């Protein structure tokens, strides 16, 4: 039983992936901490700070399965952080003289923070994997529908023609930027924390920096110029980047929700037996995956401010600021994984109805391209007169239930400037797409470039 729906056996599959939850499980958290302790022992043994035999015993015992989460929990409740209890349990498991040398020169936050970085490294790999899958699927849709004309909408009203490929490109474009953000973030985030009680490593004498650099190499992390235990900017940045990713996914999901409305029906979630069903209305197919992308995003956006509040710490170890991070950051990752999981499924199986797009495009009988005619008229009649003529023609088309082309053809003030062939050309939405196709091409090129950057 759990009080958190995101970790519930009933609701959990809607709010996050099992893979992401596993990364932030107690077992994984403990394993990350003993991995740091083992790496520290190896480095300090090489530098002659602890006996090699003790280090070997510590490394051999560094398995989470040898620790009792319940016992670690009791120690954490007394001390406030789990590292001391982990070090004690690890020393006991190692036996012999090892207990004297576990955690040598470290402080609890060194172990907790560095272990967290190891977890976040794996978690960001999952985020990047899903982001790539979503982007690749949207790129395929953008290519396939580069020329599929549909109505573009502003304020939920038809505005001008676009293509569905253009719409997919608009969904895709920020994902390439997010890949760049993740690459930049990792350079700042994947850094070892090792500073001892206040960050000076005084307990290690002249070898403090050597231990820091050695520990970083052992764990595949960078070594900072100064300890960052009191500076939490990269943790807040991590939460912020995930908040941006979720925002982009929620925009995609919101558009899918709107496009799948009965009255529009231009696109929708994948068709699957039982998917989006109603307990009472057998005809319905609800956009449930899109709805949970929005729900997960709202959860992430609610938690990001808590990470910013953790920035305001006191002196060399905060009282309450840093300690609030575990309430937010793991949950931010789990909820982000839920949004990514649903978005990946939608993007891969998106249902597109080009006929419905054309039907809705024709609903205003040409009014959607009134701007196109106005701009053509303005070349000879002037913009003010062109606007007046098109406003009059638009109102007449609506009042008489006629197409814009028919009204224009009967208006001598218009035909004085435009012949029948020009009116036919100008009232075809496919001829007023501007840079829609070029945007698709540029975004696809950007996505390909982001893939190359990631491989490098």
C-alpha positions as CSV (number, residue, x, y, z in Angstrom):
1,X,0.0,0.0,0.0
2,X,1.3,3.5,-0.8
3,X,0.1,7.0,-0.3
4,X,1.6,8.1,-3.6
5,X,-0.5,7.2,-6.7
6,X,2.6,7.4,-8.9
7,X,4.0,4.4,-7.0
8,X,0.7,2.6,-6.6
9,X,0.1,-0.8,-8.1
10,X,-3.2,0.5,-9.3
11,X,-2.3,3.9,-10.6
12,X,1.4,3.6,-11.1
13,X,1.4,2.5,-14.8
14,X,-0.3,5.8,-15.6
15,X,2.2,8.0,-13.9
16,X,5.6,6.6,-14.5
17,X,7.7,3.8,-16.0
18,X,8.9,0.8,-14.0
19,X,12.4,1.3,-15.3
20,X,12.5,4.8,-13.8
21,X,11.0,3.8,-10.5
22,X,13.6,1.0,-10.2
23,X,16.4,3.6,-10.5
24,X,15.0,5.4,-7.5
25,X,14.2,2.4,-5.4
26,X,15.7,1.8,-2.0
27,X,17.8,-1.0,-3.4
28,X,19.2,1.1,-6.2
29,X,19.8,4.0,-3.8
30,X,21.7,1.8,-1.4
31,X,23.7,0.2,-4.2
32,X,24.7,3.6,-5.4
33,X,25.9,4.6,-2.0
34,X,28.0,1.5,-1.4
35,X,29.4,1.9,-4.9
36,X,30.7,5.3,-3.9
37,X,32.1,3.9,-0.6
38,X,33.8,1.1,-2.5
39,X,35.3,3.5,-5.1
40,X,36.5,5.7,-2.3
41,X,38.2,2.8,-0.6
42,X,40.0,1.7,-3.8
43,X,41.3,5.3,-4.4
44,X,42.5,5.7,-0.8
45,X,44.2,2.4,-0.7
46,X,46.1,3.3,-3.9
47,X,47.2,6.6,-2.2
48,X,48.3,4.8,0.9
49,X,45.6,6.3,3.1
50,X,44.0,3.0,4.1
51,X,45.3,-0.6,4.0
52,X,44.8,-2.5,0.7
53,X,43.4,-5.4,2.6
54,X,40.7,-3.3,4.2
55,X,39.8,-1.8,0.8
56,X,39.5,-5.2,-0.8
57,X,37.1,-6.3,2.0
58,X,35.0,-3.2,1.6
59,X,34.8,-3.6,-2.2
60,X,33.8,-7.3,-1.8
61,X,31.1,-6.4,0.7
62,X,29.7,-3.5,-1.3
63,X,26.4,-5.1,-2.3
64,X,23.1,-3.7,-1.4
65,X,21.7,-7.2,-0.9
66,X,24.0,-7.4,2.2
67,X,22.3,-4.4,3.8
68,X,19.0,-4.3,5.6
69,X,16.8,-1.3,4.3
70,X,14.9,-1.5,7.6
71,X,18.1,-1.1,9.7
72,X,19.3,1.6,7.4
73,X,16.0,3.3,7.9
74,X,16.3,3.2,11.7
75,X,19.8,4.8,11.4
76,X,18.5,7.4,9.0
77,X,15.7,8.4,11.3
78,X,18.3,9.1,14.1
79,X,20.9,10.9,12.1
80,X,18.9,12.5,9.3
81,X,20.8,11.0,6.4
82,X,21.4,7.3,5.4
83,X,25.1,7.4,4.7
84,X,26.3,6.9,8.2
85,X,24.1,3.9,8.7
86,X,25.2,2.5,5.3
87,X,28.9,3.0,6.2
88,X,28.3,1.2,9.5
89,X,26.5,-1.7,7.9
90,X,29.1,-1.9,5.1
91,X,31.9,-2.1,7.6
92,X,30.1,-4.8,9.5
93,X,29.6,-6.8,6.3
94,X,33.3,-6.4,5.4
95,X,34.5,-7.5,8.7
96,X,38.0,-7.6,10.1
97,X,39.7,-4.2,10.3
98,X,37.6,-2.8,7.5
99,X,35.0,-1.0,9.7
100,X,37.8,1.4,10.8
101,X,38.4,2.5,7.2
102,X,35.0,2.7,5.6
103,X,34.0,6.3,4.8
104,X,37.5,7.5,5.5
105,X,37.7,11.3,5.3
106,X,34.2,11.6,3.9
107,X,31.0,13.1,5.3
108,X,27.5,11.7,4.8
109,X,26.5,14.3,2.2
110,X,29.5,13.3,0.0
111,X,28.2,9.8,-0.3
112,X,24.5,10.8,-0.6
113,X,25.1,13.4,-3.2
114,X,27.6,11.4,-5.3
115,X,25.3,8.4,-5.2
116,X,22.4,10.6,-6.4
117,X,24.5,11.8,-9.3
118,X,25.1,8.1,-10.3
119,X,21.3,7.5,-10.2
120,X,20.6,10.7,-12.2
121,X,23.1,9.6,-14.9
122,X,21.2,6.5,-15.5
123,X,17.9,8.3,-15.2
124,X,18.9,10.8,-17.9
125,X,19.9,8.0,-20.2
126,X,16.3,6.8,-20.0
127,X,15.0,10.3,-20.6
128,X,17.2,10.6,-23.7
129,X,16.2,7.2,-25.0
130,X,12.5,8.0,-24.8
131,X,13.0,11.5,-26.2
132,X,14.8,10.1,-29.2
133,X,11.9,7.6,-29.8
134,X,9.3,10.3,-29.7
135,X,11.3,12.6,-31.9
136,X,12.0,9.9,-34.5
137,X,8.3,9.1,-34.6
138,X,7.3,12.8,-35.0
139,X,9.9,13.2,-37.7
140,X,8.4,10.3,-39.6
141,X,4.9,11.9,-39.3
142,X,6.3,15.3,-40.4
143,X,7.9,13.8,-43.5
144,X,4.8,11.7,-44.4
145,X,2.4,14.7,-44.0
146,X,4.7,17.5,-45.3
147,X,2.0,18.4,-47.8
148,X,-1.2,17.3,-46.0
149,X,-3.2,20.5,-45.9
150,X,-5.2,21.3,-42.8
151,X,-6.6,24.3,-40.9
152,X,-4.2,26.2,-38.6
153,X,-6.0,27.5,-35.6
154,X,-5.5,30.5,-33.3
155,X,-7.8,31.1,-30.2
156,X,-9.3,27.7,-31.2
157,X,-10.7,29.3,-34.4
158,X,-9.6,28.5,-38.0
159,X,-7.0,31.1,-39.0
160,X,-4.9,30.1,-42.1
161,X,-4.0,26.9,-43.9
162,X,-1.0,24.9,-42.7
163,X,0.1,21.2,-43.2
164,X,-0.1,18.5,-40.7
165,X,3.6,17.9,-41.3
166,X,4.2,21.5,-40.2
167,X,2.2,20.8,-37.0
168,X,4.3,17.7,-36.3
169,X,7.4,19.8,-36.9
170,X,6.3,22.4,-34.4
171,X,5.9,19.5,-31.9
172,X,9.3,18.1,-32.8
173,X,11.4,21.3,-32.8
174,X,11.7,21.8,-29.0
175,X,12.7,18.1,-28.6
176,X,15.9,18.8,-30.5
177,X,16.6,21.8,-28.2
178,X,15.9,19.5,-25.2
179,X,18.5,17.1,-26.4
180,X,21.0,19.9,-26.4
181,X,19.9,21.1,-23.0
182,X,20.4,17.5,-21.6
183,X,23.9,17.4,-23.1
184,X,24.8,20.7,-21.6
185,X,23.2,19.8,-18.3
186,X,25.2,16.5,-18.0
187,X,28.5,18.4,-18.2
188,X,27.5,20.3,-15.1
189,X,25.6,17.6,-13.3
190,X,27.8,14.6,-13.6
191,X,30.3,15.8,-11.1
192,X,31.6,14.0,-7.9
193,X,30.9,15.6,-4.5
194,X,33.7,15.0,-2.0
195,X,34.5,17.6,0.6
196,X,34.4,16.2,4.1
197,X,32.7,18.0,6.9
198,X,32.7,21.6,5.5
199,X,34.3,21.0,2.0
200,X,38.0,21.5,2.9
201,X,39.0,17.8,3.2
202,X,41.2,18.8,6.1
203,X,41.1,15.2,7.4
204,X,43.0,14.0,4.4
205,X,45.9,16.4,4.7
206,X,47.7,17.0,1.5
207,X,45.9,14.2,-0.4
208,X,42.4,15.6,-0.4
209,X,42.5,16.7,-4.0
210,X,44.1,13.5,-5.2
211,X,41.3,11.5,-3.5
212,X,38.7,13.7,-5.1
213,X,40.1,13.3,-8.6
214,X,40.7,9.6,-8.1
215,X,37.1,9.1,-6.9
216,X,35.8,11.0,-9.9
217,X,37.8,8.8,-12.3
218,X,36.7,5.6,-10.5
219,X,33.0,6.6,-10.9
220,X,33.3,8.1,-14.4
221,X,32.4,11.6,-13.2
222,X,34.1,14.9,-13.4
223,X,36.0,16.5,-10.5
224,X,34.7,20.0,-9.4
225,X,36.9,23.0,-8.8
226,X,35.2,23.3,-5.4
227,X,32.8,21.1,-3.5
228,X,29.1,21.7,-4.4
229,X,27.4,20.3,-1.3
230,X,26.1,23.8,-0.4
231,X,25.5,24.9,-4.1
232,X,22.4,23.1,-5.5
233,X,22.0,24.9,-8.8
234,X,22.6,21.8,-11.0
235,X,19.9,19.9,-9.1
236,X,17.5,22.7,-9.7
237,X,18.6,22.9,-13.3
238,X,18.0,19.2,-13.7
239,X,14.4,19.6,-12.4
240,X,13.9,22.7,-14.7
241,X,15.1,20.8,-17.8
242,X,12.6,18.0,-17.1
243,X,9.9,20.6,-16.5
244,X,10.6,22.1,-20.0
245,X,10.6,18.6,-21.6
246,X,7.2,17.9,-19.9
247,X,5.9,21.2,-21.0
248,X,6.6,20.4,-24.6
249,X,5.1,16.9,-24.3
250,X,2.0,18.4,-22.7
251,X,1.6,20.9,-25.6
252,X,1.7,17.9,-28.0
253,X,-0.8,16.0,-25.8
254,X,-3.2,19.0,-25.6
255,X,-3.2,19.4,-29.4
256,X,-3.9,15.6,-29.8
257,X,-6.8,16.0,-27.3
258,X,-8.2,18.9,-29.3
259,X,-7.7,17.2,-32.7
260,X,-9.5,14.1,-31.5
261,X,-12.7,15.9,-30.5
262,X,-15.8,14.4,-32.2
263,X,-16.5,17.6,-34.1
264,X,-12.9,17.7,-35.5
265,X,-11.6,14.2,-35.7
266,X,-8.4,15.0,-37.6
267,X,-6.0,13.0,-35.4
268,X,-6.1,10.8,-32.4
269,X,-4.4,8.3,-30.1
270,X,-3.6,4.8,-31.4
271,X,-6.5,2.5,-31.9
272,X,-6.3,-0.4,-29.5
273,X,-8.9,-2.8,-28.0
274,X,-10.2,-1.3,-24.8
275,X,-7.9,1.8,-25.0
276,X,-9.7,4.9,-23.7
277,X,-13.0,3.1,-23.2
278,X,-15.8,4.4,-21.1
279,X,-17.5,2.3,-18.4
280,X,-20.9,3.5,-19.6
281,X,-20.5,4.8,-23.1
282,X,-19.5,2.0,-25.5
283,X,-19.0,4.4,-28.5
284,X,-16.3,6.5,-26.8
285,X,-12.5,6.5,-27.2
286,X,-11.1,8.9,-24.7
287,X,-7.6,10.4,-25.1
288,X,-6.4,9.0,-21.8
289,X,-2.7,8.8,-22.6
290,X,-2.8,12.5,-23.6
291,X,-4.7,13.3,-20.4
292,X,-2.1,11.6,-18.3
293,X,0.8,13.4,-20.1
294,X,-0.9,16.7,-19.0
295,X,-1.4,15.3,-15.4
296,X,2.2,14.2,-15.1
297,X,3.4,17.5,-16.4
298,X,1.3,19.4,-13.8
299,X,2.9,17.2,-11.1
300,X,6.4,18.0,-12.3
301,X,5.6,21.7,-12.6
302,X,4.3,21.7,-9.1
303,X,7.5,20.1,-7.7
304,X,10.1,22.2,-9.6
305,X,9.6,25.2,-7.2
306,X,10.6,22.9,-4.3
307,X,13.9,22.4,-6.0
308,X,14.4,26.1,-6.3
309,X,13.7,26.6,-2.6
310,X,16.5,24.1,-1.8
311,X,18.9,26.6,-3.4
312,X,18.6,28.9,-0.4
313,X,20.8,27.0,2.1
314,X,22.6,28.3,5.2
315,X,26.3,28.2,5.6
316,X,28.2,24.9,4.7
317,X,25.3,22.5,5.2
318,X,21.7,23.7,5.2
319,X,19.0,23.0,7.7
320,X,16.0,22.0,5.7
321,X,16.8,23.2,2.2
322,X,19.0,20.4,0.9
323,X,16.9,17.9,2.9
324,X,13.8,18.7,0.9
325,X,15.3,17.6,-2.5
326,X,14.5,13.9,-2.0
327,X,10.8,14.8,-1.7
328,X,10.8,16.3,-5.2
329,X,13.6,15.1,-7.5
330,X,12.9,11.3,-7.7
331,X,9.2,12.1,-8.2
332,X,10.0,14.6,-10.9
333,X,11.9,11.9,-12.8
334,X,9.2,9.3,-12.3
335,X,6.4,11.7,-13.5
336,X,8.6,12.7,-16.4
337,X,9.0,9.1,-17.4
338,X,5.3,8.7,-17.4
339,X,4.8,11.7,-19.7
340,X,7.6,10.3,-22.0
341,X,6.1,6.8,-22.0
342,X,2.6,8.0,-23.1
343,X,4.0,10.5,-25.6
344,X,6.1,7.8,-27.2
345,X,3.1,5.5,-27.6
346,X,1.0,8.3,-29.1
347,X,3.7,9.5,-31.5
348,X,4.4,6.0,-32.8
349,X,0.8,5.1,-33.3
350,X,-0.8,8.5,-34.1
351,X,-4.0,8.1,-36.2
352,X,-4.2,10.8,-38.9
353,X,-7.4,11.5,-40.9
354,X,-6.4,13.6,-43.9
355,X,-10.0,13.5,-45.2
356,X,-11.3,15.0,-42.0
357,X,-8.6,17.7,-42.3
358,X,-9.8,18.6,-45.8
359,X,-13.5,18.5,-44.7
360,X,-12.8,20.9,-41.8
361,X,-10.7,23.1,-44.0
362,X,-13.6,23.5,-46.4
363,X,-16.1,24.2,-43.7
364,X,-15.8,28.0,-44.1
365,X,-16.1,27.7,-47.9
366,X,-12.9,29.6,-48.6
367,X,-12.9,32.2,-45.8
368,X,-9.8,30.7,-44.4
369,X,-7.8,32.1,-47.3
370,X,-9.4,35.6,-47.2
371,X,-6.0,37.0,-46.3
372,X,-4.5,35.5,-49.5
373,X,-7.0,37.3,-51.7
374,X,-6.6,40.5,-49.7
375,X,-2.9,40.5,-50.2
376,X,-3.3,40.0,-53.9
377,X,-5.9,42.7,-54.2
378,X,-3.7,45.1,-52.2
379,X,-1.0,45.0,-55.0
380,X,-3.3,47.1,-57.2
381,X,-6.1,48.3,-55.0
382,X,-4.1,49.3,-52.0
383,X,-4.2,47.5,-48.6
384,X,-7.0,49.6,-47.1
385,X,-9.3,49.1,-50.0
386,X,-8.4,45.4,-50.3
387,X,-9.2,44.9,-46.6
388,X,-12.6,46.7,-47.1
389,X,-13.5,44.6,-50.2
390,X,-12.6,41.3,-48.5
391,X,-14.4,42.2,-45.3
392,X,-17.5,42.9,-47.4
393,X,-17.1,39.7,-49.4
394,X,-16.6,37.6,-46.2
395,X,-19.7,38.9,-44.6
396,X,-21.7,38.4,-47.8
397,X,-20.5,34.8,-48.1
398,X,-21.6,34.0,-44.6
399,X,-24.9,35.8,-45.0
400,X,-25.8,34.2,-48.3
401,X,-24.3,30.7,-47.5
402,X,-22.1,30.9,-50.6
403,X,-18.4,30.2,-51.1
404,X,-15.9,33.0,-51.0
405,X,-14.9,32.3,-54.6
406,X,-18.6,32.7,-55.8
407,X,-19.0,36.0,-54.0
408,X,-15.7,37.4,-55.3
409,X,-16.6,36.4,-58.9
410,X,-19.9,38.4,-58.7
411,X,-18.2,41.5,-57.2
412,X,-17.2,43.9,-60.0
413,X,-15.0,45.8,-57.6
414,X,-13.0,42.6,-57.1
415,X,-13.0,41.4,-60.7
416,X,-11.6,44.7,-61.8
417,X,-8.4,43.5,-60.2
418,X,-8.6,39.7,-60.3
419,X,-9.8,37.4,-63.1
420,X,-11.5,34.1,-62.6
421,X,-8.3,32.1,-62.8
422,X,-6.6,34.3,-60.1
423,X,-9.7,33.9,-57.8
424,X,-9.6,30.1,-58.2
425,X,-5.9,30.0,-57.5
426,X,-6.1,32.4,-54.5
427,X,-9.1,30.6,-52.9
428,X,-7.3,27.2,-52.9
429,X,-5.8,26.7,-49.4
430,X,-3.0,24.5,-50.8
431,X,-1.7,27.6,-52.5
432,X,-1.3,29.7,-49.3
433,X,1.0,27.7,-47.2
434,X,3.9,30.1,-46.9
435,X,6.9,28.4,-45.4
436,X,5.0,25.4,-44.0
437,X,7.0,22.9,-46.0
438,X,10.3,24.7,-45.6
439,X,9.7,24.7,-41.8
440,X,9.3,20.9,-41.9
441,X,12.5,20.6,-43.8
442,X,14.5,22.8,-41.5
443,X,13.1,21.1,-38.4
444,X,13.9,17.6,-39.8
445,X,17.5,18.8,-40.5
446,X,17.8,20.1,-37.0
447,X,16.6,16.8,-35.6
448,X,19.1,14.9,-37.7
449,X,21.8,17.2,-36.5
450,X,20.8,16.7,-32.8
451,X,21.1,12.9,-33.4
452,X,24.7,13.3,-34.7
453,X,25.6,15.6,-31.8
454,X,24.3,13.0,-29.3
455,X,26.3,10.2,-30.9
456,X,29.5,12.3,-30.7
